[in-house]
Structures are given as C-alpha cells and as structure tokens.
Amino acid sequence: MSQSPAGELPDTSRLLRAEQRGLRLAIICRTLVVGAAFLWVGSSWVAFGFYPNPLVFGVLGAFTAVGIAHAAVIGTRFDRWWMKYAIYTVDILGICAVFAFLPLVQGETVPQILAFRAYGIYYLFPLIAMATLSLSPKLVLWAGGVAVAGWFAAFFIAISDLETTLSWSDLTPGATRADYEALFLSANFIGRGNRIEETGFLMIATLILALAVLRARRVFMAQVAAQAEREQIAATLGRYVPEAIARRLIDDPSALVPQERHAAILVMDIAGFTAYSAGRPPTEVIENLNDFLSGCAEEVSRHDGVVIQFTGDGLMASFGAPIDSDHPEQDAVAAGRDLLLCAKQAGFSIRIGLAAGPVAAGSIGSSDRQAFTVYGDTVNRAARLEAHAKVLGQSVLMDAGVSGKLAGETPQLLGQQQLRGLADPVPVFTLPLKVSD
C-alpha cells in the first residue's frame, strides 16, 4: 500500500482513480443531456412549428465534440488538472451566451430578455449536478460560481439594448390586475429580483452538493483506511494464521489492539538439536527444520492457535489471543499432542511447556514495521516449564491453569517445582500423551 505524508489521508491514488472514473461518467451524462437537448429542439421544430435559430444545432454539436475529446484524454498522459474546470466553464458560459446573444426566432426582432423569461436558469442545474460525479467539491463550487457569474453577465448583456427597463419595483401600491399584466407582459420587463432569487437558489444548491461530495470523499477515504488496516493485520500475522482465523481478525481489527486477554501459551523446543545439527550439512538441517516447523504451524492453526514467533529450533503459540476461544487450554493440549506426532514422524524429540492465565497481547513496533506478540507472567511460565521438562525428563509440562481445565483428563502432579527465574515454587503437572503413527 502506498504511504502518504503525515497529516494527509492515505492512498490518494485510489481517490484520484475514483475521481477520473466519476469525471468520465459525468462527461458521458453530459453528452447524453446535449443529445437530449438536440432532439428536443429538433422535435419542437417539427411537432410544434417552432423555428429556432439554426446556430443552436451548431452550438450543441460543438458541446458534444468537446465532451468526447475530453473523455478521451481523462487518465492519460495528456490529462491536466485544469481541463475539467475548463470544460465546465465552456459549457456553462456557452449556455449563458445562448441566452445573451442567440435570438429566440430567426428573422424576427425580439428582445433578448425574453429568453430569460421563456426558458430559465434551470438549464444550468444539470451541469452542476453532473459535477458531483467527479467527487471534487472544488469542481462543484467552481461550476456553481461560474454559473452565477455567467448568468448575471448574460442578463446584463441581454438588457443592454433596452432603452427602458421595468421590474417589480415599478408597481405602485394598490396596483390592479391589469397593472400586473401590463408590467409582466411588457417586452421591457426584466425581473431583476427574479434573477437574484434564482441565482441565490442555484448557489445554495451548489453549496449543498459540494458538502455532499465532501462527505462522500471522507466516507471513501475511511473505507480505504479500513482496508489498509485489514491489510496490515494480514501482514502482521503472516502466513502462519489459517484463512478462517485471518478472516475473523480482519472482521474485528480491535483484536490486535494491545489488551489483556486470557490465553493458553505453548512453548516448544527441539531436544538435542545441537547434536542433531552436528555432522550434517547446514542446508540439510535448515531444510528439515523448515519442513518440521511448517507442519507444526499448521497443527497449531488447526486448533485455532496462532504462532506468535519461531524461536530458532522451536516456536511459541497462543490459544485464546488474539482469537477468542471457549477452551484455550484444551486447544493447547490437543495441539501439543499433534506436535509430538509431527516430531516423531520427522525424527525429532521435542519438549513442550504449557501455561494458562492473563497475558498482554497486541501489536507493537514502529509505524513502518509491527508485529503481534504476547507477554507477561503466563508467557514466562510456559517458557520455564519447557526448559524444566529437560530437568524432569518429561516431554510435556503444564501449570495448574492448564491442568485444571482438562475435562476427562487426569494430569499427574509432579509436586512443587522451582522454575528458573521464578521466586516461588509452583505446582507442575504432566499428562501422559499417547502418540501413535
């Protein structure tokens, strides 16, 4: 996953790709709208006898060509950040220019202000709405700002050739219906207040749409961050976590947050590994060790355990952390049995220490490199039991926390034992583990 500078949202490249796809979709919608406008003007000509200025068809055709050209370069090396602003500026000002300069009817002298009264600002709303598809609040605000400025510019151009202008302020108190009709139907009526009102609503809609796009971007980046966290979990646990367990961790990322958990810890070491390595080629030793530890990791995973780390010629596994378990002690003992079988088949002799109790579990490390670990007295006790198994000549030693949870089993108490590194003696148990081929 790409890294982002401090303070910025992660992986902006994904957002850029989403913006490009959205912008392309906006251009497609724009082309469809222009096509619909072309059909509407043409059908009005045929069906209703309304003869528009032929230049309208040229303008619509030019808009279509510009849109197709822009869609072709989006995401390519020819794409530039300013192009989307330019095409929306051209579209919006082009529509405004139609209202300002293009006569309503060919061959007739009709005041251009009637274009504002016959049609309206709603022709600009689809362009601003389509800008939201780009996921760029700046583009939405730009489109709205250009629309307001362009609409007022077109309005003032349209009224510039009028010798006198009328507006609602020209009505006197107590005006009659005839006065209203005379004012509104006059060719000199410009409705300045209407223009202010409609551009105000356009700007309000623009601000709302920009805010909606901004929220959509934040939701998108939150999803990207969540995906990055899931990828970090997978990278932290590595290939020693079974797929089912990894999926559970991905669904619940809080499992990796440092916390105290109840768990059973298994520490395993190969007995006599130094003697085994002597006289054998290093490549053979490493290959055999890798094969054995790989099989051990699979057995641990099969019992819902997690290999926390490999310790040279052994490993440490956790049951109950970070994955919850109703019976971590029984899982650990079952895994121990299977590890003894793996060792027998590989020609190794192993010692296992098992301890249960509270552990501190979670991810530790720097922002660039982290690892999941467990630590605490329970972990230390499991390691001491594994080492003490050599003193007692046993394959498996466990503490009271493990032995007390083995339903149907009869652990053998070996008495109070002084484990290296611990201040007080602790009760130690062993369990005859039958290992068959």
C-alpha positions as CSV (number, residue, x, y, z in Angstrom):
1,M,0.0,0.0,0.0
2,S,1.3,3.5,-0.8
3,Q,2.3,5.7,2.0
4,S,1.1,9.3,2.4
5,P,2.7,12.3,4.0
6,A,1.9,13.0,7.6
7,G,-1.4,14.6,8.1
8,E,-2.8,13.5,4.7
9,L,-5.3,10.9,4.0
10,P,-3.8,7.5,2.9
11,D,-3.6,6.3,-0.6
12,T,-4.9,9.3,-2.5
13,S,-4.2,7.4,-5.8
14,R,-7.3,5.4,-5.2
15,L,-9.3,8.6,-4.8
16,L,-7.7,10.0,-7.9
17,R,-8.8,6.9,-9.9
18,A,-12.3,7.3,-8.5
19,E,-12.4,11.0,-9.5
20,Q,-11.3,10.1,-13.0
21,R,-14.0,7.4,-13.3
22,G,-16.6,9.8,-12.0
23,L,-15.5,12.6,-14.3
24,R,-15.7,10.3,-17.3
25,L,-19.2,9.3,-16.2
26,A,-20.1,13.0,-15.9
27,I,-18.9,13.6,-19.4
28,I,-21.0,10.7,-20.7
29,C,-24.0,12.1,-18.9
30,R,-23.3,15.5,-20.3
31,T,-23.1,14.1,-23.8
32,L,-26.5,12.4,-23.2
33,V,-28.0,15.6,-22.0
34,V,-26.7,17.5,-25.0
35,G,-28.1,14.8,-27.2
36,A,-31.5,15.1,-25.5
37,A,-31.4,18.8,-26.0
38,F,-30.6,18.4,-29.6
39,L,-33.6,16.0,-30.0
40,W,-35.9,18.3,-28.1
41,V,-35.0,21.3,-30.2
42,G,-35.4,19.3,-33.4
43,S,-38.7,17.7,-32.3
44,S,-40.1,21.1,-31.3
45,W,-39.3,22.4,-34.8
46,V,-41.2,19.5,-36.4
47,A,-44.0,19.0,-33.9
48,F,-44.9,22.5,-32.8
49,G,-43.8,24.7,-35.7
50,F,-41.3,26.5,-33.6
51,Y,-38.3,27.5,-35.8
52,P,-35.3,28.1,-33.6
53,N,-32.1,29.7,-34.7
54,P,-30.1,27.1,-36.7
55,L,-27.0,28.1,-34.8
56,V,-28.4,26.2,-31.8
57,F,-27.7,23.0,-33.5
58,G,-24.1,24.1,-34.2
59,V,-23.6,25.0,-30.5
60,L,-25.0,21.7,-29.3
61,G,-22.7,19.9,-31.8
62,A,-19.7,21.8,-30.6
63,F,-20.5,20.9,-27.0
64,T,-20.7,17.3,-27.9
65,A,-17.4,17.3,-29.7
66,V,-15.6,19.0,-26.8
67,G,-17.1,16.5,-24.3
68,I,-16.0,13.5,-26.4
69,A,-12.5,14.9,-26.8
70,H,-12.2,15.5,-23.0
71,A,-13.4,12.0,-22.1
72,A,-10.8,10.5,-24.4
73,V,-7.9,12.1,-22.5
74,I,-9.1,11.5,-18.9
75,G,-6.5,9.4,-17.1
76,T,-3.9,9.6,-19.9
77,R,-0.6,11.4,-20.0
78,F,-2.4,14.3,-21.8
79,D,-4.8,14.8,-19.0
80,R,-4.3,18.0,-16.9
81,W,-5.9,19.1,-13.7
82,W,-7.3,22.3,-15.3
83,M,-9.2,20.5,-18.1
84,K,-12.2,19.6,-16.0
85,Y,-12.5,23.2,-14.9
86,A,-12.1,24.5,-18.4
87,I,-14.8,22.2,-19.9
88,Y,-17.3,23.1,-17.3
89,T,-16.5,26.8,-17.8
90,V,-17.0,26.4,-21.5
91,D,-20.3,24.5,-21.1
92,I,-21.8,27.0,-18.6
93,L,-20.6,30.1,-20.4
94,G,-21.8,28.6,-23.7
95,I,-25.3,28.2,-22.3
96,C,-25.2,31.7,-20.8
97,A,-24.0,33.0,-24.2
98,V,-27.0,31.4,-25.9
99,F,-29.3,33.4,-23.6
100,A,-27.3,36.6,-24.1
101,F,-26.7,36.6,-27.9
102,L,-28.7,34.0,-29.8
103,P,-32.1,35.3,-31.0
104,L,-35.1,33.3,-30.0
105,V,-36.5,33.3,-33.5
106,Q,-34.7,33.6,-36.8
107,G,-35.6,36.7,-38.8
108,E,-37.6,38.4,-36.1
109,T,-36.6,41.3,-33.8
110,V,-37.4,40.0,-30.4
111,P,-35.8,41.5,-27.2
112,Q,-33.2,39.0,-25.9
113,I,-34.5,39.5,-22.4
114,L,-37.5,37.3,-23.4
115,A,-35.1,34.3,-23.5
116,F,-34.7,34.5,-19.7
117,R,-38.5,34.6,-19.3
118,A,-39.3,31.9,-21.9
119,Y,-36.7,29.5,-20.5
120,G,-34.6,29.9,-17.4
121,I,-31.6,29.1,-15.2
122,Y,-32.7,25.5,-14.7
123,Y,-30.7,24.7,-17.8
124,L,-27.6,25.2,-15.7
125,F,-28.6,22.9,-12.8
126,P,-27.8,19.6,-14.7
127,L,-24.2,20.7,-15.3
128,I,-23.7,21.5,-11.6
129,A,-25.3,18.2,-10.6
130,M,-23.1,16.2,-13.0
131,A,-20.0,17.9,-11.5
132,T,-20.7,15.9,-8.3
133,L,-19.9,12.7,-10.1
134,S,-16.3,13.8,-10.2
135,L,-16.1,13.6,-6.4
136,S,-14.5,17.0,-6.5
137,P,-16.1,19.6,-4.2
138,K,-13.9,22.3,-5.7
139,L,-15.2,21.5,-9.2
140,V,-18.8,21.7,-7.9
141,L,-18.1,25.1,-6.3
142,W,-16.3,26.3,-9.4
143,A,-19.3,25.2,-11.6
144,G,-21.8,27.0,-9.3
145,G,-19.7,30.2,-9.1
146,V,-19.2,30.3,-12.9
147,A,-22.9,29.7,-13.4
148,V,-23.9,32.6,-11.2
149,A,-21.3,34.9,-12.7
150,G,-22.2,33.8,-16.3
151,W,-25.9,34.1,-15.7
152,F,-25.7,37.7,-14.4
153,A,-23.3,38.6,-17.3
154,A,-25.7,37.2,-19.8
155,F,-28.6,39.1,-18.1
156,F,-26.8,42.4,-18.2
157,I,-25.8,41.9,-21.9
158,A,-29.5,41.0,-22.7
159,I,-30.8,44.1,-21.2
160,S,-28.1,46.4,-22.5
161,D,-30.1,47.2,-25.7
162,L,-33.2,48.2,-23.9
163,E,-33.9,51.9,-23.7
164,T,-36.1,51.5,-20.6
165,T,-36.4,48.6,-18.2
166,L,-39.2,47.6,-15.9
167,S,-39.1,45.5,-12.8
168,W,-41.3,44.6,-9.9
169,S,-40.3,47.8,-8.2
170,D,-42.2,49.8,-10.8
171,L,-45.5,48.6,-9.4
172,T,-47.1,51.2,-7.2
173,P,-49.0,50.3,-4.0
174,G,-52.6,49.3,-4.8
175,A,-51.7,48.1,-8.4
176,T,-54.5,46.3,-10.1
177,R,-54.5,43.1,-12.0
178,A,-54.3,45.0,-15.2
179,D,-51.2,46.8,-13.9
180,Y,-49.6,43.4,-13.1
181,E,-50.4,42.0,-16.5
182,A,-49.2,45.1,-18.3
183,L,-45.9,45.0,-16.4
184,F,-45.2,41.3,-16.7
185,L,-46.2,41.1,-20.4
186,S,-44.1,44.2,-21.4
187,A,-41.1,43.5,-23.5
188,N,-39.1,45.8,-21.2
189,F,-39.9,43.8,-18.1
190,I,-36.5,42.3,-16.9
191,G,-37.4,40.9,-13.5
192,R,-34.2,41.8,-11.8
193,G,-35.5,40.4,-8.5
194,N,-36.2,37.1,-10.1
195,R,-32.6,36.9,-11.4
196,I,-31.3,37.5,-7.9
197,E,-33.7,34.9,-6.4
198,E,-32.9,32.2,-8.9
199,T,-29.1,32.6,-8.7
200,G,-29.4,32.6,-4.9
201,F,-31.2,29.2,-5.0
202,L,-28.6,28.0,-7.5
203,M,-25.8,28.9,-5.1
204,I,-27.5,27.3,-2.2
205,A,-27.9,24.1,-4.2
206,T,-24.2,24.3,-5.2
207,L,-23.1,24.6,-1.5
208,I,-25.3,21.6,-0.5
209,L,-23.9,19.4,-3.4
210,A,-20.3,20.4,-2.6
211,L,-20.9,19.4,1.1
212,A,-22.4,16.1,0.0
213,V,-19.4,15.4,-2.2
214,L,-17.0,16.3,0.6
215,R,-18.8,13.8,2.9
216,A,-18.7,11.2,0.2
217,R,-14.9,11.7,-0.1
218,R,-14.4,11.2,3.6
219,V,-16.5,8.1,3.6
220,F,-14.4,6.8,0.7
221,M,-11.2,7.5,2.4
222,A,-12.5,5.9,5.7
223,Q,-13.1,2.8,3.7
224,V,-9.6,2.9,2.2
225,A,-8.2,3.3,5.7
226,A,-10.2,0.3,6.9
227,Q,-8.9,-1.7,4.0
228,A,-5.4,-0.7,4.8
229,E,-5.9,-1.7,8.4
230,R,-7.1,-5.1,7.3
231,E,-4.0,-5.5,5.0
232,Q,-1.8,-4.5,8.0
233,I,-3.4,-7.3,10.1
234,A,-2.7,-9.8,7.4
235,A,0.9,-8.7,7.0
236,T,1.4,-8.7,10.8
237,L,0.1,-12.3,11.3
238,G,1.7,-13.6,8.2
239,R,1.1,-17.0,6.6
240,Y,1.0,-18.8,9.9
241,V,-2.6,-17.8,10.6
242,P,-5.2,-20.0,8.9
243,E,-7.5,-18.3,6.5
244,A,-10.6,-18.7,8.8
245,I,-8.7,-17.0,11.7
246,A,-7.3,-14.3,9.5
247,R,-10.8,-13.5,8.2
248,R,-12.1,-13.2,11.8
249,L,-9.3,-10.8,12.6
250,I,-10.0,-8.7,9.6
251,D,-13.6,-8.5,10.6
252,D,-12.6,-7.4,14.1
253,P,-9.4,-5.3,13.8
254,S,-9.7,-4.4,17.5
255,A,-8.4,-7.9,18.3
256,L,-4.8,-6.5,17.6
257,V,-5.2,-3.5,19.9
258,P,-2.9,-4.1,23.0
259,Q,-5.1,-5.5,25.7
260,E,-5.2,-8.1,28.5
261,R,-6.6,-11.4,27.5
262,H,-6.9,-14.9,29.0
263,A,-4.9,-17.4,26.9
264,A,-3.0,-20.6,27.0
265,I,0.6,-20.4,25.9
266,L,2.5,-23.3,24.3
267,V,6.3,-23.2,24.0
268,M,8.0,-25.9,22.1
269,D,11.7,-26.6,21.6
270,I,13.6,-29.5,19.9
271,A,15.6,-31.6,22.3
272,G,19.2,-32.3,21.3
273,F,19.1,-30.1,18.3
274,T,22.7,-29.1,18.6
275,A,23.7,-32.8,18.5
276,Y,21.3,-33.3,15.5
277,S,23.0,-30.5,13.6
278,A,26.5,-31.7,14.1
279,G,27.9,-33.6,11.2
280,R,25.0,-32.6,8.8
281,P,25.2,-30.1,6.0
282,P,23.7,-26.8,7.1
283,T,21.4,-26.8,4.0
284,E,20.0,-30.2,5.0
285,V,19.5,-29.0,8.6
286,I,17.7,-25.9,7.6
287,E,15.5,-27.7,5.0
288,N,14.5,-30.4,7.6
289,L,13.9,-27.7,10.3
290,N,11.7,-25.7,7.9
291,D,9.6,-28.7,6.9
292,F,9.1,-29.6,10.6
293,L,8.2,-26.1,11.8
294,S,5.9,-25.6,8.9
295,G,4.0,-28.7,9.8
296,C,3.9,-27.6,13.5
297,A,2.5,-24.3,12.5
298,E,-0.3,-26.0,10.5
299,E,-1.2,-28.1,13.5
300,V,-1.3,-25.1,15.8
301,S,-3.5,-23.3,13.3
302,R,-5.8,-26.3,13.0
303,H,-6.6,-26.0,16.7
304,D,-7.3,-22.2,16.4
305,G,-3.9,-21.2,17.8
306,V,-1.6,-18.5,16.4
307,V,2.1,-19.0,16.1
308,I,3.5,-15.8,17.7
309,Q,7.1,-16.4,16.9
310,F,9.7,-19.0,15.9
311,T,12.5,-19.4,18.4
312,G,15.3,-20.9,16.4
313,D,14.5,-24.6,16.7
314,G,11.1,-24.1,18.3
315,L,8.1,-21.9,18.5
316,M,5.7,-20.1,20.8
317,A,2.0,-20.3,20.1
318,S,-1.0,-18.6,21.7
319,F,-4.6,-20.0,22.2
320,G,-7.3,-17.5,23.1
321,A,-5.3,-14.4,22.0
322,P,-5.8,-12.7,19.6
323,I,-8.6,-15.2,18.7
324,D,-11.2,-15.7,21.3
325,S,-11.7,-19.4,22.4
326,D,-14.1,-21.0,24.8
327,H,-11.5,-23.6,25.8
328,P,-7.9,-22.4,25.0
329,E,-6.3,-24.9,27.5
330,Q,-7.9,-27.9,25.8
331,D,-6.9,-26.5,22.3
332,A,-3.3,-26.1,23.5
333,V,-3.1,-29.6,24.9
334,A,-4.7,-31.1,21.7
335,A,-2.1,-29.1,19.6
336,G,0.7,-30.4,21.9
337,R,-0.4,-34.0,21.1
338,D,-0.2,-33.3,17.4
339,L,3.2,-31.6,17.7
340,L,4.5,-34.7,19.4
341,L,3.2,-36.8,16.5
342,C,4.8,-34.4,14.0
343,A,8.1,-34.6,15.8
344,K,8.0,-38.4,15.9
345,Q,7.4,-38.5,12.1
346,A,10.2,-36.0,11.5
347,G,12.7,-37.9,13.7
348,F,12.9,-35.2,16.3
349,S,12.4,-35.2,20.1
350,I,10.6,-32.2,21.5
351,R,9.8,-30.6,24.8
352,I,6.6,-28.6,25.4
353,G,5.7,-26.1,28.2
354,L,2.0,-25.2,28.7
355,A,0.7,-22.3,30.9
356,A,-2.6,-20.5,31.1
357,G,-3.6,-17.2,32.5
358,P,-3.7,-13.5,31.7
359,V,-1.4,-12.2,29.0
360,A,-0.9,-8.8,27.4
361,A,-1.5,-9.2,23.7
362,G,-1.3,-6.8,20.8
363,S,0.7,-5.2,18.0
364,I,4.0,-3.5,18.9
365,G,6.6,-1.8,16.9
366,S,7.1,1.4,14.8
367,S,4.7,2.9,12.2
368,D,6.6,1.2,9.4
369,R,7.0,-2.3,11.0
370,Q,4.9,-4.0,13.5
371,A,4.5,-7.5,15.0
372,F,1.9,-9.2,17.1
373,T,3.2,-10.5,20.4
374,V,2.1,-11.8,23.8
375,Y,4.0,-11.2,27.1
376,G,3.5,-11.5,30.8
377,D,4.0,-14.0,33.6
378,T,2.0,-16.6,31.8
379,V,4.3,-16.5,28.8
380,N,7.4,-16.6,31.1
381,R,6.0,-19.6,33.0
382,A,5.3,-21.6,29.7
383,A,9.0,-21.0,28.7
384,R,10.3,-22.0,32.1
385,L,8.1,-25.2,32.0
386,E,9.5,-26.1,28.6
387,A,13.1,-25.7,30.0
388,H,12.3,-27.6,33.2
389,A,11.0,-30.5,31.2
390,K,14.6,-31.4,30.4
391,V,15.4,-31.5,34.1
392,L,12.5,-33.8,34.9
393,G,12.9,-35.9,31.7
394,Q,9.4,-35.2,30.5
395,S,8.0,-34.3,27.1
396,V,5.3,-32.1,28.4
397,L,4.9,-29.9,31.5
398,M,1.9,-27.8,32.4
399,D,0.9,-25.5,35.2
400,A,-2.3,-25.6,37.3
401,G,-4.0,-23.2,35.0
402,V,-3.9,-25.7,32.2
403,S,-4.4,-28.9,34.2
404,G,-7.5,-27.6,36.0
405,K,-9.3,-27.1,32.7
406,L,-8.8,-30.6,31.2
407,A,-12.2,-32.2,31.5
408,G,-11.9,-36.0,31.4
409,E,-8.1,-35.9,31.7
410,T,-6.0,-37.0,34.7
411,P,-2.9,-34.8,34.9
412,Q,-0.1,-36.2,37.1
413,L,1.1,-33.8,39.7
414,L,4.9,-33.7,39.9
415,G,5.0,-31.6,43.0
416,Q,6.1,-28.1,43.7
417,Q,8.9,-27.3,41.4
418,Q,11.3,-24.4,41.5
419,L,11.4,-23.0,37.9
420,R,14.4,-21.0,36.8
421,G,13.7,-17.2,37.1
422,L,10.7,-17.6,39.4
423,A,10.8,-16.6,43.0
424,D,8.5,-19.3,44.4
425,P,7.9,-22.9,43.6
426,V,4.8,-23.7,41.5
427,P,2.8,-26.9,41.1
428,V,3.8,-28.7,37.9
429,F,1.8,-31.3,36.1
430,T,2.4,-33.7,33.3
431,L,0.0,-35.6,31.2
432,P,0.7,-38.9,29.5
433,L,0.2,-38.1,25.9
434,K,-0.2,-41.2,23.7
435,V,1.3,-40.6,20.4
436,S,0.5,-43.0,17.6
437,D,1.6,-43.1,13.9
